[in-house]
Each structure stands twice: as C-alpha cells, then as structure tokens.
Amino acid sequence: MALVSCPECEKLISDTTPTCPHCGYRLSTEAPSASQSLPTEIGALEKNTPTGAIKIVGGIAIILISIPFIGVFGLGIFSMIGGFLLFSMGYMNITGLHNVTCPHCKTAGHMTCSAQNYKCPTCKKLSVRKANYLEPIS
C-alpha cells in the first residue's frame, strides 16, 4: 500500500481506495463487486405541508399571471415553466421524500414515497426497493 495524491483535491490517500475520503473523487473505474454493494436503509418520509401548499399556490398564481404574456419575447413561456416547477416542488413537499444512500457508491440522495426503483445521479446505477431497504441490482 502506497500513498498517492488525489487528482481532485491533491491530498494524500491510499492507492487501494476506490474514492477519495476527503472529496469523494472516484479513482477507479471498475465496478464494485457484489460483496461491496450491500443493501442500505431508506430514511423516514419527510413532509413539509405548509411550505408545499405555499409553493403550489404560488406556482398556480405565476402560471395564471403569465398567460397574457406568452407572446412577449418568451417572457410568458419562461414564467409559466417557472410556475410549473414551483408547483411540482410544492407537490413533492406535500407528498414527502425519503433520504436514501446509494448501495453502489454510498452517496446520499432523495427518493419519492411511491418510487420502487432508485437511479443514483452519481454512479447512474439502479437499485430496487425491498421493504425499507434499497438493494443493488447487479
């Protein structure tokens, strides 16, 4: 085992580690073995109904206000898209999100309450929900 410099943060790390413990930079491109990918627990459902309701009402108001401005240099279209985004964020606040950890690369993320699969935004690998755990798909 030798110490090498991380290409991202330039701190000294072991040459056998797959990711830098300081910055999370992925050093190896090989996939982790099945023994390293263990199921991870799904966190409790977190809801924020008051904030969600405010975002939904605000989104609807922005959508309605932007309708007369649709023909004005795209101003109405962009504000309408913003209204739909605000509305969907409010919906997510009301229905709730689970905090999850990817069983493949161990990065944190969020999962909707009804989702059965989780695709990690970091490693792009899929996991499936089994009871209160995320199991890696090999």
N, CA, C and O atoms as a GROMACS GRO file, in nm:
protein
  552
    1MET      N    1   0.084  -0.117   0.000
    1MET     CA    2   0.000   0.000   0.000
    1MET      C    3   0.090   0.124   0.000
    1MET      O    4   0.182   0.137   0.081
    2ALA      N    5   0.060   0.215  -0.092
    2ALA     CA    6   0.137   0.338  -0.102
    2ALA      C    7   0.042   0.457  -0.096
    2ALA      O    8  -0.077   0.444  -0.124
    3LEU      N    9   0.096   0.571  -0.058
    3LEU     CA   10   0.018   0.694  -0.057
    3LEU      C   11   0.038   0.767  -0.189
    3LEU      O   12   0.150   0.787  -0.236
    4VAL      N   13  -0.076   0.808  -0.247
    4VAL     CA   14  -0.072   0.883  -0.372
    4VAL      C   15  -0.150   1.012  -0.352
    4VAL      O   16  -0.224   1.026  -0.254
    5SER      N   17  -0.134   1.106  -0.442
    5SER     CA   18  -0.204   1.233  -0.436
    5SER      C   19  -0.335   1.223  -0.514
    5SER      O   20  -0.336   1.175  -0.627
    6CYS      N   21  -0.444   1.269  -0.454
    6CYS     CA   22  -0.574   1.269  -0.521
    6CYS      C   23  -0.570   1.370  -0.636
    6CYS      O   24  -0.525   1.484  -0.616
    7PRO      N   25  -0.615   1.331  -0.757
    7PRO     CA   26  -0.614   1.426  -0.870
    7PRO      C   27  -0.706   1.546  -0.849
    7PRO      O   28  -0.685   1.650  -0.911
    8GLU      N   29  -0.809   1.533  -0.764
    8GLU     CA   30  -0.906   1.641  -0.745
    8GLU      C   31  -0.861   1.739  -0.636
    8GLU      O   32  -0.849   1.859  -0.661
    9CYS      N   33  -0.836   1.687  -0.513
    9CYS     CA   34  -0.805   1.777  -0.400
    9CYS      C   35  -0.656   1.776  -0.363
    9CYS      O   36  -0.613   1.856  -0.280
   10GLU      N   37  -0.578   1.686  -0.423
   10GLU     CA   38  -0.433   1.676  -0.406
   10GLU      C   39  -0.390   1.640  -0.264
   10GLU      O   40  -0.277   1.666  -0.225
   11LYS      N   41  -0.480   1.578  -0.184
   11LYS     CA   42  -0.442   1.529  -0.052
   11LYS      C   43  -0.391   1.386  -0.066
   11LYS      O   44  -0.425   1.316  -0.161
   12LEU      N   45  -0.309   1.343   0.030
   12LEU     CA   46  -0.254   1.208   0.025
   12LEU      C   47  -0.358   1.105   0.066
   12LEU      O   48  -0.424   1.119   0.169
   13ILE      N   49  -0.371   1.000  -0.018
   13ILE     CA   50  -0.466   0.892   0.009
   13ILE      C   51  -0.401   0.760  -0.027
   13ILE      O   52  -0.297   0.756  -0.092
   14SER      N   53  -0.463   0.650   0.016
   14SER     CA   54  -0.413   0.517  -0.015
   14SER      C   55  -0.436   0.486  -0.162
   14SER      O   56  -0.536   0.529  -0.220
   15ASP      N   57  -0.345   0.411  -0.222
   15ASP     CA   58  -0.362   0.376  -0.363
   15ASP      C   59  -0.463   0.263  -0.382
   15ASP      O   60  -0.497   0.229  -0.496
   16THR      N   61  -0.513   0.204  -0.274
   16THR     CA   62  -0.609   0.094  -0.285
   16THR      C   63  -0.754   0.140  -0.268
   16THR      O   64  -0.845   0.061  -0.290
   17THR      N   65  -0.777   0.265  -0.228
   17THR     CA   66  -0.913   0.314  -0.207
   17THR      C   67  -0.979   0.348  -0.341
   17THR      O   68  -0.914   0.406  -0.428
   18PRO      N   69  -1.108   0.313  -0.359
   18PRO     CA   70  -1.175   0.344  -0.485
   18PRO      C   71  -1.214   0.491  -0.498
   18PRO      O   72  -1.221   0.543  -0.610
   19THR      N   73  -1.239   0.559  -0.384
   19THR     CA   74  -1.275   0.701  -0.387
   19THR      C   75  -1.196   0.776  -0.280
   19THR      O   76  -1.156   0.719  -0.179
   20CYS      N   77  -1.174   0.903  -0.305
   20CYS     CA   78  -1.101   0.987  -0.210
   20CYS      C   79  -1.189   1.012  -0.087
   20CYS      O   80  -1.302   1.057  -0.103
   21PRO      N   81  -1.140   0.985   0.034
   21PRO     CA   82  -1.222   1.008   0.153
   21PRO      C   83  -1.241   1.157   0.185
   21PRO      O   84  -1.327   1.192   0.266
   22HIS      N   85  -1.162   1.242   0.124
   22HIS     CA   86  -1.171   1.386   0.151
   22HIS      C   87  -1.273   1.455   0.062
   22HIS      O   88  -1.357   1.531   0.110
   23CYS      N   89  -1.266   1.429  -0.070
   23CYS     CA   90  -1.354   1.500  -0.164
   23CYS      C   91  -1.451   1.409  -0.237
   23CYS      O   92  -1.542   1.459  -0.304
   24GLY      N   93  -1.435   1.277  -0.228
   24GLY     CA   94  -1.527   1.184  -0.293
   24GLY      C   95  -1.493   1.153  -0.437
   24GLY      O   96  -1.570   1.086  -0.505
   25TYR      N   97  -1.379   1.200  -0.487
   25TYR     CA   98  -1.338   1.175  -0.625
   25TYR      C   99  -1.324   1.025  -0.648
   25TYR      O  100  -1.258   0.956  -0.570
   26ARG      N  101  -1.385   0.974  -0.756
   26ARG     CA  102  -1.381   0.831  -0.788
   26ARG      C  103  -1.250   0.801  -0.862
   26ARG      O  104  -1.227   0.850  -0.972
   27LEU      N  105  -1.164   0.719  -0.798
   27LEU     CA  106  -1.033   0.690  -0.854
   27LEU      C  107  -1.035   0.572  -0.948
   27LEU      O  108  -0.968   0.575  -1.051
   28SER      N  109  -1.109   0.468  -0.915
   28SER     CA  110  -1.110   0.350  -1.001
   28SER      C  111  -1.235   0.352  -1.087
   28SER      O  112  -1.341   0.398  -1.044
   29THR      N  113  -1.223   0.301  -1.209
   29THR     CA  114  -1.336   0.296  -1.300
   29THR      C  115  -1.402   0.159  -1.300
   29THR      O  116  -1.505   0.140  -1.364
   30GLU      N  117  -1.344   0.064  -1.229
   30GLU     CA  118  -1.404  -0.069  -1.224
   30GLU      C  119  -1.522  -0.069  -1.130
   30GLU      O  120  -1.524   0.002  -1.030
   31ALA      N  121  -1.622  -0.151  -1.162
   31ALA     CA  122  -1.744  -0.157  -1.082
   31ALA      C  123  -1.716  -0.227  -0.950
   31ALA      O  124  -1.636  -0.320  -0.945
   32PRO      N  125  -1.782  -0.184  -0.843
   32PRO     CA  126  -1.764  -0.251  -0.716
   32PRO      C  127  -1.821  -0.392  -0.722
   32PRO      O  128  -1.919  -0.416  -0.793
   33SER      N  129  -1.763  -0.484  -0.650
   33SER     CA  130  -1.810  -0.622  -0.651
   33SER      C  131  -1.940  -0.632  -0.575
   33SER      O  132  -1.979  -0.540  -0.503
   34ALA      N  133  -2.008  -0.746  -0.591
   34ALA     CA  134  -2.137  -0.766  -0.525
   34ALA      C  135  -2.122  -0.765  -0.373
   34ALA      O  136  -2.216  -0.729  -0.302
   35SER      N  137  -2.005  -0.805  -0.324
   35SER     CA  138  -1.985  -0.806  -0.180
   35SER      C  139  -1.975  -0.664  -0.123
   35SER      O  140  -2.006  -0.643  -0.006
   36GLN      N  141  -1.933  -0.567  -0.204
   36GLN     CA  142  -1.924  -0.428  -0.158
   36GLN      C  143  -2.059  -0.358  -0.166
   36GLN      O  144  -2.082  -0.263  -0.090
   37SER      N  145  -2.148  -0.400  -0.254
   37SER     CA  146  -2.277  -0.336  -0.271
   37SER      C  147  -2.380  -0.404  -0.181
   37SER      O  148  -2.446  -0.500  -0.221
   38LEU      N  149  -2.392  -0.354  -0.061
   38LEU     CA  150  -2.486  -0.409   0.036
   38LEU      C  151  -2.611  -0.323   0.041
   38LEU      O  152  -2.603  -0.203   0.013
   39PRO      N  153  -2.727  -0.381   0.075
   39PRO     CA  154  -2.849  -0.300   0.086
   39PRO      C  155  -2.833  -0.188   0.188
   39PRO      O  156  -2.766  -0.204   0.290
   40THR      N  157  -2.895  -0.074   0.160
   40THR     CA  158  -2.892   0.039   0.252
   40THR      C  159  -3.034   0.071   0.296
   40THR      O  160  -3.130   0.049   0.221
   41GLU      N  161  -3.048   0.123   0.416
   41GLU     CA  162  -3.179   0.152   0.471
   41GLU      C  163  -3.234   0.282   0.412
   41GLU      O  164  -3.161   0.379   0.390
   42ILE      N  165  -3.365   0.282   0.387
   42ILE     CA  166  -3.434   0.401   0.338
   42ILE      C  167  -3.475   0.485   0.458
   42ILE      O  168  -3.534   0.433   0.553
   43GLY      N  169  -3.445   0.612   0.455
   43GLY     CA  170  -3.475   0.702   0.566
   43GLY      C  171  -3.625   0.729   0.581
   43GLY      O  172  -3.704   0.692   0.494
   44ALA      N  173  -3.662   0.791   0.690
   44ALA     CA  174  -3.802   0.822   0.717
   44ALA      C  175  -3.855   0.924   0.615
   44ALA      O  176  -3.780   1.004   0.560
   45LEU      N  177  -3.985   0.918   0.592
   45LEU     CA  178  -4.051   1.009   0.500
   45LEU      C  179  -4.056   1.149   0.562
   45LEU      O  180  -4.104   1.166   0.674
   46GLU      N  181  -4.005   1.247   0.489
   46GLU     CA  182  -4.003   1.385   0.537
   46GLU      C  183  -4.101   1.468   0.454
   46GLU      O  184  -4.086   1.482   0.333
   47LYS      N  185  -4.202   1.524   0.523
   47LYS     CA  186  -4.303   1.608   0.459
   47LYS      C  187  -4.297   1.748   0.516
   47LYS      O  188  -4.258   1.768   0.631
   48ASN      N  189  -4.335   1.846   0.434
   48ASN     CA  190  -4.345   1.984   0.479
   48ASN      C  191  -4.469   2.044   0.413
   48ASN      O  192  -4.459   2.114   0.312
   49THR      N  193  -4.586   2.016   0.470
   49THR     CA  194  -4.714   2.055   0.411
   49THR      C  195  -4.732   2.206   0.399
   49THR      O  196  -4.776   2.251   0.294
   50PRO      N  197  -4.703   2.287   0.501
   50PRO     CA  198  -4.724   2.432   0.485
   50PRO      C  199  -4.640   2.492   0.372
   50PRO      O  200  -4.691   2.571   0.292
   51THR      N  201  -4.514   2.456   0.365
   51THR     CA  202  -4.428   2.508   0.258
   51THR      C  203  -4.477   2.458   0.122
   51THR      O  204  -4.477   2.532   0.024
   52GLY      N  205  -4.519   2.331   0.116
   52GLY     CA  206  -4.570   2.276  -0.008
   52GLY      C  207  -4.694   2.347  -0.056
   52GLY      O  208  -4.708   2.374  -0.175
   53ALA      N  209  -4.785   2.379   0.036
   53ALA     CA  210  -4.908   2.450  -0.002
   53ALA      C  211  -4.877   2.590  -0.053
   53ALA      O  212  -4.938   2.636  -0.150
   54ILE      N  213  -4.782   2.657   0.010
   54ILE     CA  214  -4.743   2.791  -0.036
   54ILE      C  215  -4.682   2.784  -0.175
   54ILE      O  216  -4.712   2.868  -0.260
   55LYS      N  217  -4.599   2.684  -0.200
   55LYS     CA  218  -4.537   2.670  -0.332
   55LYS      C  219  -4.641   2.638  -0.438
   55LYS      O  220  -4.633   2.689  -0.549
   56ILE      N  221  -4.739   2.553  -0.406
   56ILE     CA  222  -4.844   2.519  -0.504
   56ILE      C  223  -4.927   2.642  -0.538
   56ILE      O  224  -4.952   2.668  -0.656
   57VAL      N  225  -4.970   2.718  -0.437
   57VAL     CA  226  -5.049   2.839  -0.462
   57VAL      C  227  -4.966   2.940  -0.542
   57VAL      O  228  -5.017   3.002  -0.635
   58GLY      N  229  -4.839   2.957  -0.506
   58GLY     CA  230  -4.752   3.048  -0.581
   58GLY      C  231  -4.732   3.003  -0.725
   58GLY      O  232  -4.731   3.086  -0.816
   59GLY      N  233  -4.716   2.874  -0.745
   59GLY     CA  234  -4.700   2.821  -0.881
   59GLY      C  235  -4.822   2.845  -0.966
   59GLY      O  236  -4.810   2.885  -1.082
   60ILE      N  237  -4.941   2.821  -0.909
   60ILE     CA  238  -5.065   2.846  -0.983
   60ILE      C  239  -5.079   2.994  -1.015
   60ILE      O  240  -5.120   3.030  -1.126
   61ALA      N  241  -5.046   3.081  -0.920
   61ALA     CA  242  -5.055   3.226  -0.943
   61ALA      C  243  -4.960   3.269  -1.055
   61ALA      O  244  -4.998   3.348  -1.141
   62ILE      N  245  -4.839   3.217  -1.054
   62ILE     CA  246  -4.742   3.253  -1.159
   62ILE      C  247  -4.790   3.206  -1.295
   62ILE      O  248  -4.778   3.277  -1.394
   63ILE      N  249  -4.846   3.084  -1.301
   63ILE     CA  250  -4.898   3.031  -1.427
   63ILE      C  251  -5.010   3.120  -1.480
   63ILE      O  252  -5.012   3.154  -1.598
   64LEU      N  253  -5.104   3.156  -1.393
   64LEU     CA  254  -5.217   3.238  -1.437
   64LEU      C  255  -5.174   3.379  -1.478
   64LEU      O  256  -5.226   3.433  -1.575
   65ILE      N  257  -5.080   3.437  -1.406
   65ILE     CA  258  -5.032   3.572  -1.440
   65ILE      C  259  -4.954   3.571  -1.571
   65ILE      O  260  -4.956   3.670  -1.644
   66SER      N  261  -4.885   3.460  -1.602
   66SER     CA  262  -4.800   3.456  -1.721
   66SER      C  263  -4.878   3.430  -1.850
   66SER      O  264  -4.823   3.451  -1.958
   67ILE      N  265  -5.003   3.387  -1.842
   67ILE     CA  266  -5.080   3.356  -1.963
   67ILE      C  267  -5.091   3.476  -2.058
   67ILE      O  268  -5.069   3.457  -2.177
   68PRO      N  269  -5.122   3.598  -2.011
   68PRO     CA  270  -5.131   3.710  -2.106
   68PRO      C  271  -4.997   3.749  -2.169
   68PRO      O  272  -4.994   3.817  -2.272
   69PHE      N  273  -4.885   3.706  -2.109
   69PHE     CA  274  -4.754   3.747  -2.158
   69PHE      C  275  -4.686   3.641  -2.244
   69PHE      O  276  -4.566   3.650  -2.269
   70ILE      N  277  -4.760   3.542  -2.291
   70ILE     CA  278  -4.700   3.432  -2.368
   70ILE      C  279  -4.635   3.485  -2.497
   70ILE      O  280  -4.530   3.434  -2.535
   71GLY      N  281  -4.693   3.582  -2.563
   71GLY     CA  282  -4.638   3.633  -2.688
   71GLY      C  283  -4.531   3.739  -2.673
   71GLY      O  284  -4.480   3.788  -2.774
   72VAL      N  285  -4.495   3.776  -2.552
   72VAL     CA  286  -4.399   3.885  -2.530
   72VAL      C  287  -4.259   3.827  -2.515
   72VAL      O  288  -4.215   3.802  -2.402
   73PHE      N  289  -4.189   3.807  -2.624
   73PHE     CA  290  -4.050   3.763  -2.626
   73PHE      C  291  -4.022   3.643  -2.536
   73PHE      O  292  -3.914   3.634  -2.478
   74GLY      N  293  -4.116   3.553  -2.525
   74GLY     CA  294  -4.094   3.433  -2.445
   74GLY      C  295  -4.107   3.455  -2.296
   74GLY      O  296  -4.089   3.361  -2.218
   75LEU      N  297  -4.136   3.577  -2.254
   75LEU     CA  298  -4.148   3.606  -2.111
   75LEU      C  299  -4.254   3.520  -2.045
   75LEU      O  300  -4.232   3.467  -1.936
   76GLY      N  301  -4.368   3.507  -2.111
   76GLY     CA  302  -4.478   3.427  -2.056
   76GLY      C  303  -4.442   3.279  -2.048
   76GLY      O  304  -4.478   3.212  -1.952
   77ILE      N  305  -4.372   3.229  -2.149
   77ILE     CA  306  -4.335   3.086  -2.152
   77ILE      C  307  -4.239   3.056  -2.038
   77ILE      O  308  -4.257   2.958  -1.966
   78PHE      N  309  -4.136   3.140  -2.022
   78PHE     CA  310  -4.038   3.114  -1.915
   78PHE      C  311  -4.101   3.125  -1.777
   78PHE      O  312  -4.072   3.045  -1.689
   79SER      N  313  -4.188   3.224  -1.757
   79SER     CA  314  -4.252   3.235  -1.627
   79SER      C  315  -4.351   3.121  -1.605
   79SER      O  316  -4.370   3.078  -1.491
   80MET      N  317  -4.415   3.071  -1.711
   80MET     CA  318  -4.505   2.958  -1.699
   80MET      C  319  -4.428   2.831  -1.660
   80MET      O  320  -4.474   2.753  -1.577
   81ILE      N  321  -4.312   2.811  -1.720
   81ILE     CA  322  -4.227   2.697  -1.684
   81ILE      C  323  -4.186   2.708  -1.537
   81ILE      O  324  -4.187   2.609  -1.465
   82GLY      N  325  -4.149   2.829  -1.494
   82GLY     CA  326  -4.115   2.851  -1.354
   82GLY      C  327  -4.232   2.820  -1.261
   82GLY      O  328  -4.212   2.765  -1.153
   83GLY      N  329  -4.353   2.856  -1.303
   83GLY     CA  330  -4.472   2.827  -1.224
   83GLY      C  331  -4.496   2.678  -1.211
   83GLY      O  332  -4.531   2.629  -1.103
   84PHE      N  333  -4.476   2.604  -1.321
   84PHE     CA  334  -4.492   2.458  -1.315
   84PHE      C  335  -4.385   2.395  -1.226
   84PHE      O  336  -4.413   2.300  -1.153
   85LEU      N  337  -4.263   2.446  -1.232
   85LEU     CA  338  -4.157   2.394  -1.145
   85LEU      C  339  -4.188   2.420  -0.998
   85LEU      O  340  -4.170   2.332  -0.914
   86LEU      N  341  -4.234   2.540  -0.968
   86LEU     CA  342  -4.270   2.573  -0.830
   86LEU      C  343  -4.386   2.485  -0.782
   86LEU      O  344  -4.386   2.439  -0.668
   87PHE      N  345  -4.484   2.463  -0.870
   87PHE     CA  346  -4.597   2.376  -0.837
   87PHE      C  347  -4.549   2.234  -0.807
   87PHE      O  348  -4.593   2.173  -0.709
   88SER      N  349  -4.459   2.180  -0.891
   88SER     CA  350  -4.412   2.042  -0.869
   88SER      C  351  -4.327   2.031  -0.743
   88SER      O  352  -4.331   1.928  -0.675
   89MET      N  353  -4.249   2.135  -0.711
   89MET     CA  354  -4.172   2.132  -0.586
   89MET      C  355  -4.266   2.133  -0.465
   89MET      O  356  -4.239   2.066  -0.366
   90GLY      N  357  -4.375   2.207  -0.474
   90GLY     CA  358  -4.474   2.208  -0.367
   90GLY      C  359  -4.540   2.072  -0.351
   90GLY      O  360  -4.563   2.026  -0.239
   91TYR      N  361  -4.569   2.007  -0.463
   91TYR     CA  362  -4.627   1.872  -0.458
   91TYR      C  363  -4.531   1.775  -0.389
   91TYR      O  364  -4.574   1.691  -0.310
   92MET      N  365  -4.402   1.785  -0.421
   92MET     CA  366  -4.302   1.699  -0.357
   92MET      C  367  -4.294   1.726  -0.207
   92MET      O  368  -4.277   1.633  -0.128
   93ASN      N  369  -4.306   1.853  -0.166
   93ASN     CA  370  -4.305   1.885  -0.023
   93ASN      C  371  -4.424   1.823   0.049
   93ASN      O  372  -4.410   1.775   0.162
   94ILE      N  373  -4.540   1.823  -0.015
   94ILE     CA  374  -4.660   1.770   0.049
   94ILE      C  375  -4.657   1.616   0.055
   94ILE      O  376  -4.687   1.558   0.159
   95THR      N  377  -4.622   1.551  -0.056
   95THR     CA  378  -4.621   1.404  -0.057
   95THR      C  379  -4.503   1.347   0.020
   95THR      O  380  -4.513   1.238   0.076
   96GLY      N  381  -4.391   1.418   0.023
   96GLY     CA  382  -4.276   1.375   0.102
   96GLY      C  383  -4.169   1.306   0.020
   96GLY      O  384  -4.194   1.252  -0.087
   97LEU      N  385  -4.047   1.309   0.075
   97LEU     CA  386  -3.931   1.244   0.015
   97LEU      C  387  -3.858   1.163   0.122
   97LEU      O  388  -3.857   1.199   0.239
   98HIS      N  389  -3.798   1.052   0.078
   98HIS     CA  390  -3.714   0.971   0.165
   98HIS      C  391  -3.568   1.008   0.141
   98HIS      O  392  -3.528   1.029   0.027
   99ASN      N  393  -3.489   1.015   0.247
   99ASN     CA  394  -3.345   1.027   0.232
   99ASN      C  395  -3.290   0.886   0.212
   99ASN      O  396  -3.320   0.796   0.291
  100VAL      N  397  -3.211   0.866   0.107
  100VAL     CA  398  -3.156   0.734   0.077
  100VAL      C  399  -3.006   0.745   0.056
  100VAL      O  400  -2.952   0.853   0.030
  101THR      N  401  -2.939   0.631   0.066
  101THR     CA  402  -2.797   0.620   0.034
  101THR      C  403  -2.783   0.514  -0.074
  101THR      O  404  -2.834   0.403  -0.059
  102CYS      N  405  -2.714   0.546  -0.181
  102CYS     CA  406  -2.695   0.453  -0.291
  102CYS      C  407  -2.616   0.332  -0.242
  102CYS      O  408  -2.509   0.350  -0.183
  103PRO      N  409  -2.665   0.210  -0.263
  103PRO     CA  410  -2.591   0.092  -0.218
  103PRO      C  411  -2.465   0.066  -0.300
  103PRO      O  412  -2.378  -0.008  -0.256
  104HIS      N  413  -2.454   0.127  -0.418
  104HIS     CA  414  -2.337   0.106  -0.503
  104HIS      C  415  -2.221   0.197  -0.465
  104HIS      O  416  -2.110   0.151  -0.441
  105CYS      N  417  -2.247   0.329  -0.460
  105CYS     CA  418  -2.138   0.425  -0.439
  105CYS      C  419  -2.149   0.499  -0.305
  105CYS      O  420  -2.061   0.579  -0.272
  106LYS      N  421  -2.254   0.473  -0.229
  106LYS     CA  422  -2.273   0.530  -0.094
  106LYS      C  423  -2.294   0.682  -0.093
  106LYS      O  424  -2.264   0.746   0.008
  107THR      N  425  -2.344   0.740  -0.201
  107THR     CA  426  -2.376   0.883  -0.200
  107THR      C  427  -2.522   0.903  -0.157
  107THR      O  428  -2.606   0.817  -0.180
  108ALA      N  429  -2.549   1.017  -0.095
  108ALA     CA  430  -2.683   1.046  -0.044
  108ALA      C  431  -2.771   1.100  -0.156
  108ALA      O  432  -2.723   1.163  -0.250
  109GLY      N  433  -2.900   1.075  -0.143
  109GLY     CA  434  -2.996   1.124  -0.240
  109GLY      C  435  -3.136   1.124  -0.182
  109GLY      O  436  -3.154   1.103  -0.062
  110HIS      N  437  -3.235   1.150  -0.267
  110HIS     CA  438  -3.375   1.154  -0.226
  110HIS      C  439  -3.456   1.063  -0.316
  110HIS      O  440  -3.423   1.043  -0.433
  111MET      N  441  -3.563   1.008  -0.260
  111MET     CA  442  -3.650   0.916  -0.333
  111MET      C  443  -3.794   0.948  -0.296
  111MET      O  444  -3.824   0.968  -0.178
  112THR      N  445  -3.884   0.954  -0.394
  112THR     CA  446  -4.024   0.982  -0.364
  112THR      C  447  -4.087   0.866  -0.287
  112THR      O  448  -4.034   0.755  -0.287
  113CYS      N  449  -4.198   0.894  -0.223
  113CYS     CA  450  -4.258   0.793  -0.136
  113CYS      C  451  -4.313   0.674  -0.213
  113CYS      O  452  -4.320   0.564  -0.157
  114SER      N  453  -4.352   0.690  -0.338
  114SER     CA  454  -4.410   0.580  -0.414
  114SER      C  455  -4.312   0.512  -0.509
  114SER      O  456  -4.349   0.414  -0.575
  115ALA      N  457  -4.190   0.560  -0.518
  115ALA     CA  458  -4.094   0.504  -0.613
  115ALA      C  459  -4.051   0.364  -0.570
  115ALA      O  460  -4.030   0.338  -0.452
  116GLN      N  461  -4.038   0.274  -0.667
  116GLN     CA  462  -3.993   0.139  -0.640
  116GLN      C  463  -3.848   0.119  -0.682
  116GLN      O  464  -3.782   0.025  -0.635
  117ASN      N  465  -3.797   0.205  -0.768
  117ASN     CA  466  -3.658   0.198  -0.815
  117ASN      C  467  -3.589   0.331  -0.786
  117ASN      O  468  -3.654   0.435  -0.776
  118TYR      N  469  -3.458   0.325  -0.773
  118TYR     CA  470  -3.379   0.445  -0.749
  118TYR      C  471  -3.258   0.441  -0.842
  118TYR      O  472  -3.181   0.345  -0.841
  119LYS      N  473  -3.241   0.546  -0.922
  119LYS     CA  474  -3.124   0.558  -1.008
  119LYS      C  475  -3.035   0.666  -0.948
  119LYS      O  476  -3.075   0.782  -0.938
  120CYS      N  477  -2.915   0.626  -0.910
  120CYS     CA  478  -2.822   0.718  -0.845
  120CYS      C  479  -2.776   0.825  -0.945
  120CYS      O  480  -2.734   0.790  -1.055
  121PRO      N  481  -2.783   0.953  -0.909
  121PRO     CA  482  -2.736   1.057  -1.000
  121PRO      C  483  -2.584   1.059  -1.014
  121PRO      O  484  -2.532   1.118  -1.108
  122THR      N  485  -2.512   0.997  -0.921
  122THR     CA  486  -2.366   0.997  -0.926
  122THR      C  487  -2.312   0.882  -1.010
  122THR      O  488  -2.239   0.904  -1.106
  123CYS      N  489  -2.348   0.758  -0.972
  123CYS     CA  490  -2.292   0.641  -1.041
  123CYS      C  491  -2.383   0.588  -1.151
  123CYS      O  492  -2.342   0.500  -1.227
  124LYS      N  493  -2.506   0.639  -1.161
  124LYS     CA  494  -2.604   0.602  -1.264
  124LYS      C  495  -2.648   0.456  -1.257
  124LYS      O  496  -2.696   0.402  -1.356
  125LYS      N  497  -2.632   0.391  -1.141
  125LYS     CA  498  -2.673   0.252  -1.126
  125LYS      C  499  -2.809   0.245  -1.058
  125LYS      O  500  -2.848   0.334  -0.983
  126LEU      N  501  -2.881   0.136  -1.088
  126LEU     CA  502  -3.015   0.118  -1.035
  126LEU      C  503  -3.016   0.036  -0.907
  126LEU      O  504  -2.932  -0.053  -0.887
  127SER      N  505  -3.111   0.067  -0.822
  127SER     CA  506  -3.139  -0.010  -0.702
  127SER      C  507  -3.290  -0.027  -0.694
  127SER      O  508  -3.365   0.053  -0.749
  128VAL      N  509  -3.333  -0.132  -0.626
  128VAL     CA  510  -3.475  -0.160  -0.614
  128VAL      C  511  -3.515  -0.157  -0.467
  128VAL      O  512  -3.438  -0.197  -0.380
  129ARG      N  513  -3.635  -0.108  -0.441
  129ARG     CA  514  -3.686  -0.100  -0.304
  129ARG      C  515  -3.740  -0.237  -0.262
  129ARG      O  516  -3.824  -0.296  -0.330
  130LYS      N  517  -3.690  -0.287  -0.150
  130LYS     CA  518  -3.740  -0.410  -0.089
  130LYS      C  519  -3.769  -0.376   0.056
  130LYS      O  520  -3.677  -0.357   0.135
  131ALA      N  521  -3.897  -0.369   0.091
  131ALA     CA  522  -3.942  -0.330   0.224
  131ALA      C  523  -3.885  -0.191   0.256
  131ALA      O  524  -3.921  -0.094   0.189
  132ASN      N  525  -3.799  -0.179   0.355
  132ASN     CA  526  -3.742  -0.050   0.394
  132ASN      C  527  -3.595  -0.039   0.356
  132ASN      O  528  -3.519   0.033   0.422
  133TYR      N  529  -3.553  -0.112   0.251
  133TYR     CA  530  -3.413  -0.112   0.210
  133TYR      C  531  -3.402  -0.092   0.059
  133TYR      O  532  -3.494  -0.125  -0.016
  134LEU      N  533  -3.289  -0.036   0.017
  134LEU     CA  534  -3.254  -0.030  -0.126
  134LEU      C  535  -3.154  -0.141  -0.152
  134LEU      O  536  -3.047  -0.144  -0.092
  135GLU      N  537  -3.189  -0.231  -0.242
  135GLU     CA  538  -3.098  -0.340  -0.278
  135GLU      C  539  -3.038  -0.312  -0.414
  135GLU      O  540  -3.109  -0.272  -0.506
  136PRO      N  541  -2.907  -0.333  -0.428
  136PRO     CA  542  -2.843  -0.306  -0.557
  136PRO      C  543  -2.887  -0.409  -0.661
  136PRO      O  544  -2.909  -0.526  -0.630
  137ILE      N  545  -2.899  -0.363  -0.784
  137ILE     CA  546  -2.926  -0.453  -0.896
  137ILE      C  547  -2.792  -0.479  -0.964
  137ILE      O  548  -2.726  -0.386  -1.009
  138SER      N  549  -2.754  -0.604  -0.970
  138SER     CA  550  -2.623  -0.636  -1.028
  138SER      C  551  -2.627  -0.650  -1.177
  138SER      O  552  -2.525  -0.677  -1.239
   0.00000   0.00000   0.00000
